[in-house]
């Protein structure tokens, strides 16, 4: 099943400025937008708490980056 990636950060005032990092939220491609999103880092937010981004801007959530899947083209070739 295909997964799309939602890129968002908390809106100003929802968390402290140092915690307004850009999170990565997996969502099944054919699924409707849920009321709450859970990021790869397990942080959860309601849609009214997030600024949806078209591309990554600002400081990324390092845990989201570590836990997100990598494109197949970036995986090393299997050794024979």
C-alpha positions as CSV (number, residue, x, y, z in Angstrom):
1,X,0.0,0.0,0.0
2,X,1.3,3.4,-0.9
3,X,2.0,6.0,1.8
4,X,2.1,9.7,1.3
5,X,4.1,12.1,3.5
6,X,2.6,15.1,5.2
7,X,5.2,17.7,6.2
8,X,4.1,20.1,9.0
9,X,5.2,22.0,12.0
10,X,3.2,23.2,15.1
11,X,1.6,26.6,14.7
12,X,3.1,29.5,16.7
13,X,1.7,29.4,20.3
14,X,0.9,25.6,20.3
15,X,4.4,24.7,21.6
16,X,7.5,26.7,22.5
17,X,9.5,28.2,19.6
18,X,12.4,25.7,20.1
19,X,9.9,22.8,19.7
20,X,8.4,24.1,16.4
21,X,10.3,21.6,14.4
22,X,9.2,20.1,11.1
23,X,7.6,16.7,11.6
24,X,6.9,14.0,9.0
25,X,3.5,12.3,9.2
26,X,2.8,9.1,7.2
27,X,-0.6,8.7,5.7
28,X,-2.0,6.0,3.5
29,X,-2.3,7.5,0.0
30,X,-6.0,6.7,-0.3
31,X,-6.9,7.7,3.3
32,X,-8.9,10.8,4.2
33,X,-7.1,13.3,6.4
34,X,-7.7,12.3,10.0
35,X,-8.5,14.7,12.8
36,X,-5.2,13.9,14.5
37,X,-1.9,13.1,12.9
38,X,0.9,11.0,14.4
39,X,4.5,11.8,13.3
40,X,7.3,9.2,12.9
41,X,8.6,10.5,16.3
42,X,5.2,9.6,17.9
43,X,4.2,13.2,18.5
44,X,0.5,13.7,17.8
45,X,-1.3,16.9,16.7
46,X,-4.8,18.0,15.7
47,X,-5.0,19.6,12.3
48,X,-5.8,22.9,13.9
49,X,-2.4,22.8,15.6
50,X,-0.3,22.3,12.5
51,X,1.1,24.5,9.7
52,X,1.0,22.2,6.7
53,X,4.1,22.7,4.5
54,X,4.6,22.1,0.8
55,X,8.3,21.3,1.4
56,X,10.6,21.1,4.4
57,X,11.3,24.5,5.9
58,X,13.1,25.2,9.1
59,X,14.6,22.8,11.6
60,X,13.6,19.2,11.1
61,X,12.6,16.8,13.8
62,X,15.7,14.5,14.0
63,X,13.7,11.5,15.3
64,X,11.2,11.8,12.3
65,X,14.2,11.9,9.9
66,X,15.8,8.8,11.6
67,X,12.6,6.8,11.5
68,X,11.3,7.8,8.1
69,X,11.8,5.3,5.3
70,X,14.4,6.0,2.7
71,X,13.7,6.0,-1.0
72,X,14.7,2.6,-2.6
73,X,17.2,4.5,-4.9
74,X,19.2,5.5,-1.8
75,X,19.6,1.9,-0.4
76,X,23.0,0.3,-1.0
77,X,23.1,-2.4,-3.6
78,X,23.0,-6.0,-2.2
79,X,26.4,-7.7,-2.3
80,X,26.6,-11.0,-4.1
